[in-house]
Amino acid sequence: MWWSFIYALLLALLLGFLLLLLKHRLHAAAPGANTRLQVVVEAYGAAPELETQLKDLLWMRNNHILRAEIIVRDLGLTPEASALAQNLCRSEHIRFIERE
């Protein structure tokens, strides 16, 4: 008798988890047939948080939560921050737009 209750409870939890996954999948940002989605990160100065922000965006993109092109726009990064951003962008297929 207890096994039936535990089995029913596990099935209910599994169903709830599957519904949650489905809801998450339906709410994932995705471009349409004739549109494209871009996330532009504008950075200037030392930008100590830039690497963390890009890694967060990459995590969302790699887990199919965010289906968008990620772009970093240099609005006056320090040479060190610019080099770090360019290396990260190069290794992760992120577009980097240098300061004009």
C-alpha positions as CSV (number, residue, x, y, z in Angstrom):
1,M,0.0,0.0,0.0
2,W,2.8,2.4,0.8
3,W,4.5,1.6,-2.4
4,S,1.5,2.6,-4.4
5,F,1.5,6.0,-2.6
6,I,5.2,6.5,-3.2
7,Y,4.9,5.5,-6.8
8,A,2.0,7.9,-7.4
9,L,3.9,10.7,-5.7
10,L,7.0,10.1,-7.8
11,L,4.9,10.1,-11.0
12,A,3.2,13.4,-9.9
13,L,6.6,15.0,-9.3
14,L,8.0,13.8,-12.6
15,L,4.9,15.1,-14.4
16,G,5.3,18.5,-12.6
17,F,9.0,18.6,-13.6
18,L,8.2,17.8,-17.3
19,L,5.6,20.5,-17.3
20,L,8.1,23.0,-15.9
21,L,10.6,22.1,-18.6
22,L,7.9,22.5,-21.3
23,K,7.0,25.9,-19.9
24,H,10.6,26.9,-19.8
25,R,11.1,25.8,-23.4
26,L,8.1,27.7,-24.6
27,H,9.2,30.9,-23.0
28,A,12.8,30.8,-24.4
29,A,13.5,33.8,-26.4
30,A,13.7,32.9,-30.1
31,P,13.8,35.0,-33.2
32,G,11.2,34.5,-35.9
33,A,11.6,33.5,-39.5
34,N,12.3,37.1,-40.7
35,T,13.9,38.5,-37.5
36,R,17.0,38.1,-35.5
37,L,17.7,38.8,-31.9
38,Q,20.8,40.6,-30.7
39,V,22.1,41.3,-27.3
40,V,24.5,44.3,-27.3
41,V,26.7,44.8,-24.3
42,E,28.2,48.3,-24.3
43,A,31.4,48.5,-22.1
44,Y,33.8,51.3,-21.1
45,G,36.6,51.8,-18.7
46,A,38.0,48.8,-16.8
47,A,34.6,47.0,-16.9
48,P,35.4,44.5,-14.1
49,E,31.9,42.9,-14.5
50,L,32.2,42.4,-18.3
51,E,33.6,38.9,-18.2
52,T,31.0,37.7,-15.7
53,Q,28.2,39.2,-17.7
54,L,29.4,37.6,-20.9
55,K,29.8,34.2,-19.3
56,D,26.2,34.6,-17.9
57,L,24.9,35.4,-21.4
58,L,26.9,32.5,-22.9
59,W,25.4,30.1,-20.3
60,M,21.9,31.2,-21.3
61,R,22.8,30.8,-25.0
62,N,24.5,27.4,-24.6
63,N,21.5,26.1,-22.6
64,H,19.0,27.4,-25.3
65,I,17.4,29.9,-23.0
66,L,18.6,32.8,-25.1
67,R,18.8,32.4,-28.9
68,A,20.5,35.5,-29.9
69,E,23.7,36.9,-31.3
70,I,25.9,38.4,-28.5
71,I,27.7,41.6,-29.4
72,V,30.2,43.6,-27.3
73,R,30.6,47.2,-28.2
74,D,33.8,49.0,-27.0
75,L,32.9,52.5,-25.8
76,G,36.3,53.2,-24.4
77,L,37.6,50.1,-22.6
78,T,41.1,50.2,-21.1
79,P,43.7,48.4,-23.2
80,E,43.7,45.5,-20.7
81,A,39.9,45.2,-20.6
82,S,39.7,45.4,-24.4
83,A,42.3,42.6,-24.8
84,L,40.4,40.5,-22.3
85,A,37.1,41.1,-24.1
86,Q,38.5,40.4,-27.5
87,N,40.1,37.1,-26.4
88,L,36.8,36.0,-24.8
89,C,34.8,37.1,-27.9
90,R,37.2,35.3,-30.2
91,S,37.0,32.0,-28.3
92,E,33.2,32.1,-27.8
93,H,32.0,33.4,-31.2
94,I,30.9,36.7,-29.9
95,R,31.1,39.7,-32.2
96,F,33.3,42.5,-30.9
97,I,32.9,46.1,-32.2
98,E,35.9,48.3,-31.6
99,R,35.7,51.9,-30.7
100,E,35.8,54.2,-33.7
